[in-house]
Amino acid sequence: MRVELEGLSMRFGDVTAVDRLDAVIESGELVALLGPSGCGKTTTLFLLAGLYRPTAGVIRFDGAVVNDVPPERREIGMVFQNYALYPHMTAFDNIAFPLKVQKIPKNRRREMVLEMARLVRIESLLERKPAQLSGGQQQRVAIARALVKRPKLLLLDEPLSNLDARLRLEMREEIRRIVSNVGITTVFVTHDQEEAMSLADRILLMREGRKVQCDAPDMLYLRPAHRFVAEFLGNPPINLLSARVGAGGRCLLLNGGTPLTDLPEDIEPLPPETPVVVGIRPEDFRLEAAGVALGDPSACRGKIAGRVAVRETTGRETLLRVETCAGAVRVLAPTGKAPHPGTAVVLTVEPSALHLFHPETGESLRKIPQGLPKAASGVQLA
Amino acid sequence: MPDKPNLRSTAKAFVYLAPALLVLGTFTIYPIVESFLLSFYTDYDYFHDRVYRLGFDNYLYLLKDPEFHLALRNTAVFVIGVVPISIALSLGIALMLYRPIPLRSFFRTVYFLPTVTSVVAVAVVWRWIFHSDYGLLNFGLGLLGIQPVRWLTDPRWALPALILFAIWKSLGYNIVLFLAGLSNIPETYHLAARLDRAGPWRRFWSITFPLLWPTTFFVSIVSIIGAFKVFDEVYALFGGSPGPLSSALTLVYYIFVKFYREQDYAVASAAAYVLFLITFLLTVIQLWIGRKRTAV
């Protein structure tokens, strides 16, 4: 089912939880509503479910406005954050409940429940009550209950937040498998960027009730449309440095006048001395040993001199904190090549890896291709 | 952490417990034991506390006493008349008051008023409501074309009047218990059920009612025990009599009459133990049923 949101707003008294949200969710897509807590993502989900009525704007399911359709008649399956399994019913009865409501004959009901149980792999647990199931099992039951009535839209509210780290990884794959198996349009809410990136076809990133960017996960990462997107996605977080455009409008100068690099090519020409915010992902820095001749200013192939202050190994990669003339920056290096604290290093960066943002509005100065759903990832930047 | 109890620590514990034990022992445990023994005294000198003969005569007397049979029957009718209706009504009202309706806290207070008001004061009002000639109830019935009923003076109507009064009196307390029970049911179950396309009726019977069962169970036990012990409502409503021709004579009223009016302490004690036995057995049966239902 294709879902369209148009100018969707939800106000609770003085608080605007969702503010003029526009989005299209294509049939069969798996979309994440991502954002910090309080950004309106759960409200948006509840609006889709019909548990709230929007104060403005429209929701369309397959072209038909559903604003006034109560949740009972929206053909939606929903998995709540705490699963909301009926505690007095067995797993079987929980899954069978929506069918019982629809007065489906007992034999057919049984078949459908067993089919769902096979899909979510809980055949052996059907006689248990929710209290006797682990978190992951409860979630499987909740997904089965949501899917058994063959809804047209599946909504998941923070599907992985109540699970421990190992189970989270397992259920992430399971949700992907189950959803693609059924081929249902799915919207899920999360505050965890990793969860959204790994699970979703597209991410709708929200802040303070508004859409910031909606695109494929890699596009969001590689081509953030806003400084907020760049900061929110990525771990360790992106480095943000203040800079200005050098004479001639071709080169970027860090504060203090150190030349950084040329400006990327896909950018509107900027007059000299324009202040910008430069975002550089920790993995986009190239590390060189000090001693190499420092920069040839005319070519604007700047090299930033610095000294390693902190070194944190996470295994394959090591995070360095390097003190430079432009401030401290985070640099990600292969563990084998990561220098020890105190070592003098030189950092370089490719122009194409730079993210440039307007210092006040925070909007990207690079051209953001309007990503089509399921569009190929940012090949240009690979 | 706690040491093994020894003589010293046990003695110390008793010193701490002594005040409470003294009060409980004098006013609760001693009367329980003494009235139990008293119910078997068949020949005794009350003034000198001398017992000449023990036996089952008092119980045999109850078995044959038509007054006692009447009290037993009236009490049974009273319990059956009051408890189910009171539970159903208070649950219904609690469900309505639980929803965000205008003036909700006003109504919550109003429904709780009968519980905090003195039975005697309330009975005065109800005596007027039940008044054959000027009563509000008969006035209402008159509007419907029903002949006035002599609620408090007709032996056929005295017990129903008492039941009406008792239901009204019990509502507030039960409503408060049900409201507390309802607030323990997370809202998400109802949301989930709505998305499962369950209508209000289905949601109530499949979700609310089963999840409210522990509360309903508790309310029913408390109500049944309370209804068996009914006394002040009778005394106040019929002005110190058990109704016209003893038509509203209940077990506790019977005990009261035997004890205070006829000073037949032994028979009163025996009747008290019969009452105890009945409520005890009913509670055991209820616990047994309740446990079967709530078993996971």
Contacts between the chains, C-beta under 8 A, distances in Angstrom:
chain1	res1	chain2	res2	distance
A	49	B	191	8.0
A	49	B	195	6.3
A	51	B	191	5.8
A	51	B	194	7.6
A	51	B	195	8.0
A	70	B	194	7.6
A	71	B	191	7.7
A	71	B	194	4.9
A	71	B	195	5.2
A	72	B	194	5.6
A	72	B	195	7.5
A	72	B	197	4.8
A	72	B	198	7.5
A	72	B	199	7.1
A	73	B	197	7.4
A	74	B	195	7.9
A	76	B	195	5.8
A	77	B	195	7.3
A	78	B	192	7.2
A	78	B	195	4.9
A	80	B	188	5.1
A	80	B	191	7.3
A	80	B	192	6.2
A	82	B	186	7.8
A	82	B	188	6.5
A	84	B	186	7.4
A	84	B	188	4.1
A	84	B	189	5.7
A	84	B	191	7.1
A	84	B	192	4.1
A	86	B	189	6.2
A	86	B	192	7.6
A	86	B	193	7.8
A	86	B	206	7.6
A	86	B	207	6.4
A	87	B	211	7.1
A	88	B	210	4.6
A	88	B	211	6.3
A	88	B	213	8.0
A	97	B	193	7.6
A	97	B	196	5.6
A	97	B	198	7.6
A	97	B	206	7.1
A	98	B	196	4.0
A	98	B	197	6.3
A	101	B	196	5.8
A	101	B	197	5.1
A	101	B	198	4.8
A	101	B	199	7.9
A	101	B	202	5.9
A	102	B	197	6.5
A	129	B	296	5.6
A	131	B	296	6.5
A	132	B	296	7.8
A	145	B	196	7.3
A	146	B	195	8.0
A	149	B	196	7.1
A	149	B	197	7.3
